[in-house]
Amino acid sequence: MSNEIKVQSSNGNIFADMGLQNPEELLIKAELVRQISKIIATRKITQTKAAQILGIDQPKVSALLSGKLSGFSTERLLRFLNALGNDVEIRVKMKPNSDSQAQTRVIALGTRIYRISKEKKLSKIQKLR
């Protein structure tokens, strides 16, 4: 009997590694939820108070903070960040000539930038910072 643990390297997106549909979107939503959770924890807001601020019921706040992403669109998560007093910026700009293809980036509170390939075939997210 072996107690050996098998480890597999990730491509940087656990959702892609698990073979889930739309892994890029799931990673973006997970990062947005992480930021929402961080804000709620930092401000020591109860789930009941968070529910009032976000305009949802407490069980949905619990589901959100537990990482249940279904039922929460990216747009809705962005509105939650606004409701918690955070600005959300979306910028459109020309891609640098050095990049082979245009990219979508999510910048979360100045801490991380993720690059998402536009081609579904590639479906890679690379940490830039």
C-alpha positions as CSV (number, residue, x, y, z in Angstrom):
1,M,0.0,0.0,0.0
2,S,1.5,3.3,-1.1
3,N,0.8,6.7,0.5
4,E,2.2,8.5,-2.5
5,I,0.2,11.6,-3.4
6,K,0.0,12.3,-7.2
7,V,0.4,16.0,-8.1
8,Q,-0.5,17.5,-11.5
9,S,0.8,20.9,-12.6
10,S,-1.8,23.5,-13.3
11,N,-2.0,25.6,-16.4
12,G,-2.9,28.6,-14.2
13,N,-6.6,28.1,-14.3
14,I,-8.1,25.5,-12.0
15,F,-11.4,25.7,-13.9
16,A,-9.7,24.7,-17.1
17,D,-7.8,22.0,-15.4
18,M,-11.1,20.6,-14.2
19,G,-12.5,20.7,-17.7
20,L,-15.3,23.0,-16.9
21,Q,-17.0,25.1,-19.5
22,N,-16.1,28.8,-19.8
23,P,-13.0,28.5,-17.5
24,E,-11.9,32.1,-18.2
25,E,-15.3,33.5,-17.1
26,L,-15.2,31.3,-14.0
27,L,-11.7,32.5,-13.1
28,I,-12.8,36.2,-13.5
29,K,-15.9,35.6,-11.3
30,A,-13.8,33.8,-8.7
31,E,-11.4,36.8,-8.5
32,L,-14.3,39.2,-8.2
33,V,-15.8,37.1,-5.4
34,R,-12.5,37.0,-3.7
35,Q,-12.3,40.8,-3.8
36,I,-15.9,41.1,-2.5
37,S,-15.1,38.6,0.3
38,K,-12.0,40.5,1.2
39,I,-13.9,43.8,1.4
40,I,-16.6,42.3,3.6
41,A,-14.0,40.7,5.9
42,T,-11.8,43.8,6.1
43,R,-14.8,46.0,7.0
44,K,-16.1,43.3,9.4
45,I,-19.5,43.4,7.8
46,T,-21.9,40.7,8.8
47,Q,-23.6,38.6,6.2
48,T,-26.9,40.2,7.1
49,K,-25.6,43.7,6.7
50,A,-23.8,42.6,3.4
51,A,-27.2,41.3,2.2
52,Q,-28.7,44.7,2.8
53,I,-25.9,46.5,1.0
54,L,-25.9,44.2,-2.0
55,G,-29.7,44.0,-2.2
56,I,-29.8,40.2,-1.9
57,D,-30.8,37.9,0.9
58,Q,-28.4,36.5,3.5
59,P,-28.4,32.9,2.1
60,K,-27.2,34.3,-1.2
61,V,-24.4,36.2,0.5
62,S,-23.5,32.9,2.3
63,A,-23.5,31.1,-1.1
64,L,-21.4,33.8,-2.7
65,L,-18.8,33.8,0.1
66,S,-18.7,30.0,-0.1
67,G,-17.6,30.3,-3.7
68,K,-20.8,29.2,-5.4
69,L,-20.5,31.2,-8.6
70,S,-23.7,30.0,-10.4
71,G,-26.5,32.5,-10.2
72,F,-24.0,35.4,-10.1
73,S,-23.1,37.0,-13.4
74,T,-19.9,39.0,-13.9
75,E,-22.0,42.1,-14.3
76,R,-23.8,41.4,-11.0
77,L,-20.5,40.9,-9.2
78,L,-19.3,44.2,-10.6
79,R,-22.5,45.9,-9.2
80,F,-21.8,44.3,-5.8
81,L,-18.3,45.9,-5.8
82,N,-20.0,49.3,-6.6
83,A,-22.5,48.8,-3.8
84,L,-19.6,48.1,-1.4
85,G,-18.2,51.5,-2.3
86,N,-15.6,50.5,-4.9
87,D,-15.1,52.0,-8.4
88,V,-14.9,49.5,-11.2
89,E,-13.1,50.6,-14.4
90,I,-13.2,49.0,-17.8
91,R,-10.8,50.4,-20.3
92,V,-10.6,49.7,-24.0
93,K,-7.3,50.4,-25.7
94,M,-5.3,49.4,-28.7
95,K,-3.1,46.4,-28.1
96,P,0.6,46.9,-28.1
97,N,2.3,45.8,-31.4
98,S,4.4,43.4,-29.4
99,D,1.3,41.3,-28.5
100,S,0.2,38.7,-31.0
101,Q,-3.4,39.1,-30.2
102,A,-5.7,41.4,-28.3
103,Q,-6.2,40.5,-24.6
104,T,-8.8,41.0,-21.9
105,R,-7.4,41.9,-18.5
106,V,-9.0,42.1,-15.0
107,I,-7.3,44.3,-12.6
108,A,-8.4,43.7,-9.0
109,L,-7.7,46.5,-6.5
110,G,-4.3,47.1,-8.0
111,T,-3.0,43.7,-6.8
112,R,-3.2,41.3,-9.7
113,I,-3.6,41.5,-13.5
114,Y,-4.8,38.5,-15.4
115,R,-4.5,38.2,-19.2
116,I,-7.2,36.2,-21.0
117,S,-6.7,35.0,-24.5
118,K,-9.5,35.8,-26.9
119,E,-9.2,32.5,-28.7
120,K,-11.2,29.7,-27.0
121,K,-8.6,27.2,-28.3
122,L,-5.9,28.8,-26.2
123,S,-8.0,29.5,-23.1
124,K,-5.0,30.5,-21.1
125,I,-4.8,33.0,-18.3
126,Q,-1.3,34.2,-17.4
127,K,-0.4,36.1,-14.3
128,L,1.3,39.3,-15.4
129,R,2.5,40.6,-12.0
